[in-house]
Amino acid sequence: MIKRIDLDKIAELKNVKHADYILIVNNTHVIIVEEVKGRPKLDDIEQLNNTIAHLHMIHQLKTGSSGNISVIGVIHYYRRSDTMFNKVLTSKTKEAAQKGIKIKAISCKKALNTLINSLTKH
């Protein structure tokens, strides 16, 4: 089961630069997606990180725990990324991994669908 939530509708994120939407897969995985129409920018990484931090805080406040949900941040873009973006993304990916969060840059719809499908089988 996959549930999509538009993050513009989350009151707690109104005044925060945030990703576009989340996908909740089988109530065990959360994919936070930042859609980029053109070439990905450093701002897109920032928005993804802001969203991860705020959603984690909201979840802890509402449930009293960090829960047992896997979190994957995705920057979904359509044009080739530049070298600086890749360097910063690599650094942020390592930081996030220490917190148990995966961050991926995905450049096509097929790859995003493959990720989603792989999680529905778990």
C-alpha positions in Angstrom: 0.0 0.0 0.0 1.3 3.4 -1.0 0.0 6.7 0.4 1.1 10.1 -1.0 1.0 13.2 1.1 1.5 16.7 -0.4 3.8 18.5 2.0 2.3 21.9 1.2 -0.7 20.7 3.2 1.3 20.1 6.4 0.7 23.1 8.7 4.0 22.5 10.6 6.0 22.9 7.3 4.2 26.1 6.1 7.2 28.4 7.0 9.9 26.0 6.2 11.6 25.3 2.8 10.5 21.7 2.3 10.4 18.9 -0.2 7.3 18.4 -2.4 5.7 15.2 -1.1 6.2 12.0 0.9 5.3 8.5 0.0 4.4 6.1 2.8 5.0 2.5 1.7 3.4 -0.3 3.7 3.5 1.9 6.9 7.2 0.9 7.2 9.0 3.2 4.7 8.8 6.9 4.2 10.2 8.3 0.9 10.6 12.1 1.0 10.7 13.4 -2.5 12.0 16.8 -3.8 11.0 17.1 -7.4 13.3 19.2 -9.6 12.1 20.2 -13.0 15.6 21.0 -14.4 19.1 20.7 -13.1 19.4 19.9 -9.3 20.8 22.7 -7.1 22.3 22.9 -3.7 19.1 24.4 -2.4 17.3 21.1 -3.3 19.6 19.3 -0.9 18.8 21.9 1.8 15.1 21.5 1.3 15.3 17.8 1.6 17.4 18.0 4.8 15.0 20.5 6.3 12.0 18.3 5.5 13.7 15.2 7.0 14.6 17.1 10.2 11.1 18.7 10.6 9.2 15.5 9.9 11.3 13.6 12.4 10.6 16.2 15.0 6.8 16.2 14.3 6.7 12.4 14.4 8.5 12.4 17.8 6.2 15.1 19.2 3.1 13.2 18.1 4.1 9.7 19.0 6.7 10.2 21.7 9.2 8.0 19.9 11.4 8.0 16.8 9.6 4.9 15.6 10.8 2.0 13.5 10.3 3.5 10.1 13.0 3.6 7.4 13.4 7.1 5.8 14.7 7.6 2.3 15.2 11.1 0.9 15.1 11.4 -2.8 16.0 14.3 -5.1 14.2 13.4 -8.3 15.6 15.5 -11.2 15.4 15.5 -15.0 18.6 17.2 -16.2 22.2 16.2 -15.5 23.7 17.4 -12.2 26.9 19.3 -11.9 30.1 18.4 -10.0 29.5 20.7 -7.0 26.0 19.3 -6.5 27.4 15.7 -6.5 30.2 16.6 -4.0 27.7 18.2 -1.6 25.2 15.4 -2.0 27.9 12.8 -1.3 28.8 14.6 1.9 25.2 15.0 3.0 24.5 11.3 2.2 27.3 10.3 4.6 25.9 12.5 7.3 22.4 11.2 6.9 23.6 7.6 6.9 25.0 8.1 10.4 21.4 8.9 11.5 20.0 5.9 9.7 18.6 7.9 6.7 19.3 7.1 3.1 19.5 10.0 0.5 19.5 9.3 -3.2 19.6 11.3 -6.3 17.4 9.8 -9.0 17.3 11.1 -12.5 14.4 9.3 -14.1 10.8 8.2 -13.3 11.7 4.6 -13.9 14.4 4.5 -11.2 12.0 6.1 -8.7 9.3 3.5 -9.5 11.9 0.8 -9.1 12.8 2.1 -5.7 9.1 2.2 -4.7 8.4 -1.3 -6.0 11.4 -2.7 -4.2 10.0 -1.4 -0.9 6.5 -2.7 -1.5 7.9 -6.2 -1.6 9.3 -6.0 2.0 
